[in-house]
Amino acid sequence: MAVKAEVKDLLEAGVHFGHLTRKWNPNMAPYIYMERNGIHVINLYKTVAKLEEANEALKKIAASGRKILFVATKKQAKDIVAQKVAEVNMPYITERWPGGMLTNFVTIRKAVKKMASIDRMKKDGTFNTLSKKERLQVERLRAKLEKNLGSIADMTRLPGALFIVDTMREHIAVKEAQKLNIPIFAMVDTNSDPRPIDFVIPSNDDASKSIEVIMSQVTQAVAEGLAERKSEKTSEKEGQESDDSDVVEEAPAVAKRARKTAEPAKQTKEIESAPVVETEEAEAEKAPEKAGKKADAEAKEAPAAEKAEPKKEDAPKEEATEAKKEAAPAKAAEKAEAEDLTKIEGIGPKAAEALTNAGLGTYADLAGSNPDAIKEILTEASSRMAHLDPGTWPKQAKMAAEGKWDALAEWQEKAKGGVE
């Protein structure tokens, strides 16, 4: 479990130092403790609370298998972020933010594929057939792509969240994430506007020690989420293997029990089929007794048969009830899976919540809806979602409802942020 951030540690790292009072943003007033020597001091108790809240959310996103993109291009932050984030195998941007990184993700992916094609050229020997000048040009292009996009080479789809150091410097990244409704986590100083940020961590975003302390806490939470996901996969795999082994081990035991049951039955059958020799006198004496016993047996069997008949009729009902009980959890699981609207490109957690509250909580409901009606629902839920374009959501939802996940993934790969 992650070590809880202590106010003392944050104080020693200088997380509480804000900017000059004349540079402050009034929207940061709730997070400011006091003013001293013309500098605002951040309330570290609120920093600890907000940091824990952000860590929980990041942990859930990492456990779900989505990527978290870290952005820090300022000099004092880039090395720290690159080192910490590389440990948890998440994508990061520490050089210039490429315009359209999120809103024009398809084009960025083409640049990454270009880098991969150059690597293939070097492996298959095609690179050596080029002239000296061409090789030099290709190597320079490869170095440039590696510098700007090398850290996001494994990011094949839009990230599940964005973590930003210094929102004023990375304002373009904030705007792009807002357009696509991607959750934003950020270290926000006293000179920044916290309103566009979903998870605000009020802190000093200029000091390297402050950045290192916050990043250590954040990456530790991400690592825990990844560990949970790995343990779940391992337990599922072990469960499947144990089920298979139980079936294999049980087969010989069942066969052995069947043989043991068959042997006494065979002996009983042989005894019953053996001929019984009796004298005529003994048969004559036993005849009245047999007749009386037969009459008594018939009298007893008649009510017993009447009682047994309703039980036979009730048996199918009981079996049907048990089958329904067993099928209920499976149906509930399928419904829960179907209600994950964030698998539709362009729908974030907040948009999914708004649609669910409006009665469009399943793929089938969303597929049968009008884009204009969806737009109206989003606008009524929050003015910040008014920019979303739900034109392709019913189309994607229809593919999801029909179980065409491969076709949906292929379509999302070609589409630009969920827009055709």
C-alpha positions in Angstrom: 0.0 0.0 0.0 1.2 3.5 -0.8 2.8 5.5 2.0 0.5 8.4 2.9 1.9 11.8 2.2 2.8 13.7 5.4 2.6 17.4 5.9 6.1 17.4 7.3 7.6 15.9 4.2 5.8 18.3 1.9 6.9 21.2 4.1 10.6 20.1 3.9 10.3 19.8 0.1 8.9 23.4 -0.2 5.6 22.3 -1.6 3.9 25.2 0.3 5.7 28.0 -1.5 3.4 29.9 -4.0 4.1 32.8 -6.3 4.2 36.6 -5.6 0.8 37.9 -4.4 0.6 40.2 -7.4 0.7 37.2 -9.8 -1.9 35.1 -8.0 -5.1 33.8 -9.6 -8.2 34.5 -7.4 -9.6 31.1 -8.2 -6.8 29.6 -6.1 -8.0 31.4 -3.0 -9.5 28.3 -1.3 -6.1 26.6 -1.4 -4.1 29.5 0.0 -3.3 29.5 3.7 -1.7 32.9 4.2 0.5 35.6 2.8 4.0 36.2 4.0 6.7 38.6 2.7 4.7 39.2 -0.5 4.4 35.5 -1.3 1.3 33.3 -1.0 1.6 30.1 1.2 -0.3 27.0 0.1 -2.4 25.1 2.7 -0.6 21.8 2.9 -3.5 20.0 4.6 -5.6 20.6 1.6 -2.7 19.5 -0.6 -2.6 16.1 1.3 -6.3 15.6 0.9 -6.4 16.4 -2.8 -3.3 14.3 -3.4 -5.0 11.2 -1.8 -8.1 11.8 -3.9 -6.0 12.0 -7.1 -4.0 8.9 -6.2 -7.2 6.9 -5.7 -8.5 7.9 -9.1 -5.2 7.2 -10.8 -5.0 3.8 -9.1 -8.4 2.9 -10.5 -7.5 4.1 -14.0 -4.2 2.1 -14.0 -6.1 -1.0 -12.7 -8.6 -0.8 -15.6 -5.7 -1.1 -18.1 -5.9 2.5 -19.5 -2.8 4.5 -20.1 -2.0 7.8 -18.2 -0.1 10.4 -20.2 2.3 12.5 -18.1 3.2 16.0 -19.5 6.1 18.1 -18.1 8.2 20.1 -20.5 9.8 22.6 -18.1 13.5 22.2 -17.4 13.4 21.4 -13.7 10.6 18.8 -14.2 11.4 16.9 -17.4 14.2 14.6 -16.0 12.3 13.8 -12.8 9.1 13.0 -14.6 10.9 10.9 -17.3 12.7 8.8 -14.6 9.7 8.3 -12.3 7.2 7.5 -15.1 9.5 5.1 -16.9 9.5 3.0 -13.8 5.8 2.3 -14.1 5.9 2.0 -18.0 3.6 4.9 -18.7 3.8 7.3 -21.7 5.2 10.8 -21.1 6.0 14.0 -23.0 9.1 16.0 -21.7 10.0 17.8 -24.9 7.8 20.2 -26.9 4.1 19.3 -26.8 3.2 18.4 -30.4 0.1 20.3 -31.4 -2.9 17.9 -32.0 -1.3 15.2 -29.9 -4.8 14.2 -28.7 -7.2 15.9 -31.1 -5.2 14.7 -34.2 -4.0 11.5 -32.7 -4.1 9.5 -36.0 -1.5 11.8 -37.5 0.8 11.4 -34.5 0.4 7.6 -34.7 1.6 7.8 -38.4 4.8 9.6 -37.2 5.3 6.8 -34.6 4.8 4.2 -37.3 7.4 6.0 -39.5 9.9 5.6 -36.7 9.1 1.9 -36.5 9.5 1.5 -40.3 13.0 3.1 -40.1 13.9 0.5 -37.5 12.7 -2.3 -39.8 14.8 -0.9 -42.6 17.9 -1.2 -40.4 17.1 -4.8 -39.5 16.3 -6.1 -43.0 19.3 -4.4 -44.7 17.3 -1.9 -46.8 19.0 1.0 -44.9 22.4 -0.1 -46.2 21.3 0.2 -49.8 20.7 3.9 -49.4 23.3 6.5 -50.4 25.4 8.2 -47.7 23.3 11.4 -47.8 20.0 9.6 -47.6 21.2 7.5 -44.7 22.2 10.7 -42.9 18.8 12.3 -43.5 17.0 9.1 -42.3 19.1 9.0 -39.1 18.4 12.6 -38.4 14.6 12.1 -38.9 14.8 9.0 -36.6 16.6 10.9 -33.9 14.1 13.8 -34.1 11.1 11.4 -33.8 12.7 9.5 -31.0 13.3 12.7 -29.1 9.7 14.0 -29.4 7.6 10.8 -29.7 9.8 8.0 -28.4 8.2 7.9 -25.0 4.7 7.4 -26.5 5.6 4.7 -29.0 3.5 2.1 -27.1 0.4 4.3 -26.8 -1.9 2.9 -29.4 -5.0 4.8 -28.4 -6.0 7.9 -26.5 -5.0 8.0 -22.9 -7.4 7.4 -20.0 -6.1 10.5 -18.2 -3.6 13.3 -18.3 -1.2 14.3 -15.6 0.3 17.8 -16.0 3.0 19.7 -14.2 2.4 23.5 -14.6 -1.0 24.0 -16.4 0.0 27.5 -17.5 2.9 26.2 -19.6 0.9 23.2 -20.9 -2.3 25.1 -21.6 -2.5 23.5 -25.1 -2.6 20.1 -23.6 -5.3 21.2 -21.2 -7.4 22.5 -24.0 -7.1 19.3 -26.1 -8.0 17.1 -23.1 -11.0 19.3 -22.4 -12.2 18.9 -26.0 -12.0 15.1 -25.7 -13.4 15.0 -22.2 -10.2 13.3 -20.9 -9.8 13.6 -17.0 -7.0 16.0 -16.1 -4.8 15.7 -13.0 -2.4 18.5 -12.4 0.0 20.2 -10.0 -1.5 23.7 -9.8 0.4 26.7 -8.4 -1.1 29.9 -7.0 -0.7 31.7 -10.4 -2.8 29.1 -12.3 -6.5 28.6 -12.9 -7.8 25.4 -11.3 -11.2 25.5 -12.9 -10.4 23.4 -16.1 -8.7 20.7 -13.9 -10.7 17.7 -12.7 -8.2 16.7 -9.9 -6.3 19.7 -8.5 -3.2 19.2 -6.5 -2.3 22.6 -5.1 1.5 22.7 -4.9 4.7 24.4 -5.9 5.3 23.4 -9.6 8.6 25.2 -9.9 10.9 23.6 -7.3 12.4 20.3 -8.3 12.1 18.8 -4.8 8.4 19.7 -4.7 7.9 18.0 -8.1 9.8 14.9 -7.0 7.8 14.4 -3.8 4.4 14.7 -5.6 5.6 12.5 -8.5 6.8 9.8 -6.1 3.3 9.6 -4.5 1.5 9.6 -7.9 3.7 7.0 -9.6 3.4 4.8 -6.5 -0.4 4.9 -6.7 -0.1 4.0 -10.4 2.2 1.1 -9.6 -0.3 -0.3 -7.1 -3.1 -0.1 -9.7 -0.9 -2.1 -12.2 -0.1 -4.6 -9.5 -3.8 -5.2 -8.8 -4.5 -5.7 -12.4 -1.6 -8.2 -12.7 -2.8 -10.2 -9.6 -6.4 -10.3 -10.9 -5.2 -11.8 -14.2 -3.0 -14.3 -12.4 -5.8 -15.4 -10.1 -8.2 -15.8 -13.1 -5.6 -17.9 -14.9 -4.9 -20.1 -11.8 -8.7 -20.5 -11.4 -9.1 -21.8 -14.9 -6.1 -24.2 -14.5 -7.5 -25.6 -11.2 -10.9 -26.2 -12.8 -9.3 -28.1 -15.7 -7.2 -30.2 -13.3 -10.3 -30.9 -11.1 -12.1 -32.3 -14.2 -9.1 -34.5 -15.1 -8.6 -35.8 -11.6 -12.4 -36.5 -11.1 -12.7 -38.6 -14.2 -10.9 -41.7 -12.8 -12.7 -41.4 -9.5 -16.1 -41.4 -11.2 -15.1 -44.4 -13.3 -14.0 -46.3 -10.2 -17.2 -45.5 -8.3 -19.2 -46.7 -11.3 -17.3 -50.0 -11.4 -17.9 -50.5 -7.6 -21.6 -49.8 -8.0 -21.9 -52.1 -11.0 -20.4 -55.2 -9.2 -23.0 -55.5 -6.4 -25.8 -54.8 -8.9 -24.5 -57.6 -11.1 -24.4 -60.0 -8.2 -27.9 -59.1 -7.1 -29.1 -59.7 -10.7 -27.5 -63.1 -10.8 -29.1 -64.1 -7.4 -32.5 -62.9 -8.5 -32.3 -64.8 -11.8 -31.3 -68.1 -10.1 -34.2 -70.7 -10.3 -36.0 -71.6 -7.0 -37.0 -75.2 -6.6 -40.0 -75.9 -4.3 -42.3 -78.9 -3.7 -45.9 -78.8 -4.7 -47.0 -79.0 -1.1 -44.9 -76.0 -0.1 -46.3 -74.0 -3.0 -49.9 -74.9 -2.0 -49.3 -73.8 1.6 -47.7 -70.5 0.5 -50.3 -69.7 -2.1 -52.8 -68.0 0.3 -50.0 -66.1 2.0 -48.7 -64.8 -1.3 -52.2 -63.7 -2.4 -52.7 -61.8 0.9 -49.3 -60.1 0.7 -49.9 -59.1 -2.9 -53.2 -57.5 -2.0 -51.6 -55.5 0.8 -48.8 -54.4 -1.4 -51.2 -53.2 -4.1 -53.2 -51.3 -1.4 -50.0 -49.5 -0.2 -48.7 -48.7 -3.7 -51.9 -46.9 -4.7 -51.7 -43.9 -2.3 -47.9 -43.8 -2.7 -48.3 -43.5 -6.4 -50.8 -40.7 -5.9 -48.4 -38.8 -3.6 -45.4 -39.3 -6.0 -47.2 -37.9 -9.0 -47.3 -34.2 -7.9 -43.6 -34.4 -6.9 -42.7 -35.4 -10.5 -44.6 -32.3 -11.7 -42.9 -30.1 -9.2 -39.4 -31.3 -10.2 -39.1 -29.3 -13.5 -40.3 -26.2 -11.7 -37.6 -26.5 -9.0 -35.0 -27.1 -11.7 -36.2 -24.1 -13.7 -36.0 -21.9 -10.5 -32.4 -23.1 -9.8 -31.4 -22.4 -13.4 -32.8 -18.9 -13.2 -30.9 -18.3 -10.0 -27.7 -19.5 -11.6 -28.3 -17.4 -14.7 -29.0 -14.2 -12.7 -25.3 -13.4 -11.8 -24.3 -14.1 -15.4 -26.9 -11.7 -16.7 -25.9 -9.0 -14.1 -22.3 -9.4 -15.2 -23.2 -9.0 -18.8 -25.3 -5.9 -18.0 -22.4 -4.3 -16.0 -20.1 -5.0 -18.9 -22.5 -3.5 -21.4 -22.9 -0.3 -19.3 -19.2 0.7 -19.7 -19.9 3.5 -22.1 -16.3 4.8 -21.9 -15.3 2.2 -24.4 -17.0 4.4 -27.0 -14.4 6.8 -28.4 -15.1 10.4 -27.2 -17.1 9.4 -24.1 -15.4 10.1 -20.8 -16.4 9.2 -17.2 -18.5 12.3 -16.8 -20.3 12.0 -20.1 -21.0 8.3 -19.4 -22.5 9.3 -16.0 -24.7 12.0 -17.7 -25.9 9.5 -20.3 -26.6 6.8 -17.7 -28.6 9.3 -15.6 -30.6 10.2 -18.7 -31.6 6.5 -19.3 -29.0 5.8 -22.0 -26.8 3.5 -19.8 -26.5 0.6 -22.3 -25.0 0.2 -25.8 -28.4 -0.7 -27.2 -30.1 2.5 -25.8 -27.3 4.7 -27.1 -27.4 3.0 -30.5 -31.1 3.9 -30.9 -30.6 7.5 -29.8 -30.4 10.7 -31.9 -27.1 12.6 -31.8 -29.0 15.8 -31.3 -30.8 14.4 -28.3 -27.5 13.2 -26.9 -26.0 16.6 -27.4 -28.9 18.2 -25.5 -28.5 15.7 -22.6 -24.8 16.5 -22.3 -25.3 20.3 -22.5 -28.0 20.2 -19.8 -25.7 18.0 -17.6 -22.7 20.4 -17.8 -21.8 23.4 -20.0 -18.2 22.0 -20.1 -19.5 19.0 -22.2 -21.2 21.3 -24.8 -18.2 21.0 -27.1 -18.5 17.2 -27.4 -19.6 15.8 -30.8 -21.8 12.7 -30.4 -22.3 12.2 -34.1 -20.6 8.8 -34.2 -21.6 7.5 -30.8 -24.7 5.7 -31.9 -22.7 4.0 -34.7 -20.0 2.9 -32.3 -22.6 1.8 -29.7 -24.4 -0.3 -32.4 -21.1 -2.2 -33.1 -20.5 -2.7 -29.3 -24.1 -3.9 -28.8 -23.7 -6.5 -31.6 -20.4 -7.6 -30.1 -18.3 -6.4 -33.0 -15.3 -5.3 -30.9 -12.7 -5.9 -33.5 -14.6 -3.8 -36.0 -15.0 -1.1 -33.3 -11.3 -1.1 -32.5 -10.4 -0.8 -36.2 -12.9 2.1 -36.6 -11.5 3.9 -33.6 -8.0 3.5 -34.8 -8.9 5.2 -38.1 -11.2 7.9 -36.6 -9.8 11.2 -35.2 -10.8 11.3 -31.5 -14.1 9.6 -32.2 -15.0 11.9 -35.2 -15.2 10.7 -38.8 
